[in-house]
Amino acid sequence: MGIAEDLAAAVRAHPAVRRVEPIGSRARGTATELSDWDYQVIVEDFGELAADLPGIAAAHGPLSAQWDPLGDCAGYLMIFPGPVKVDLVFPEVARSRHRPWRVGPDTLQPIDAHFWDWTLWLVSKRRRGMADRVRGELLKMSRHLLEPLGVATVPHSLEEAADRYVRARARLEARYGMRVPRQLESAVLPLVKASDGDRYRPSDLRS
């Protein structure tokens, strides 16, 4: 379990936390090697933990750490070298979903973290043969993240999504005179390219 259990133990030790429990495919014993490590976190004081959580995560060297932009409840999403994806879910803390990303020099790096986190999660779904789930998520990804970057059509595969994203990011980097770090891309992109078996064409969408 390594980094996932180390992080869970650090969160469990926080004075505002009542308990931390594994959930999802890892807890059910149905995970693949790429599945997330998901933990349900029950808290006494969410604000206190939320203020300390970035520091707790940083002590373990994540490639990315962010609050889930799309969850119905609060979730803290992290990717560690490996890559290993660890999600902390707060089922008692409801939150409104974000609107599609606003693109600018201040949001390009958070968008990058969100794209690769989302993509790594979808690679694990693809590995389990969940083609319909991947297709639906690519549509959601298109509306929420890719369209704001200027990608006008829904990608047919994870490979196509990654390719279009990388090209759109490069255009925006040139426009803003900046460069987003590539550690996440280096960790996730080889897994995206490891299979070409997820090509499908969503119905009633622009090609």
Secondary structure, DSSP 8 states (H G I E B T S, - for coil): -THHHHHHHHHHTSTTEEEEEEEHHHHHT---TT--EEEEEEES-HHHHHHHHHHHHHTT--SEEEE-SS-SEEEEEEEETTTEEEEEEEEEEE-----S---STTTHHHHHHHHHHHHHHHHHHHHTT-HHHHHHHHHHHIIIIIGGGT--S--SSHHHHHHHHHHHHHHHHHHHT-----HHHHHHHHHHTT--------TTS--
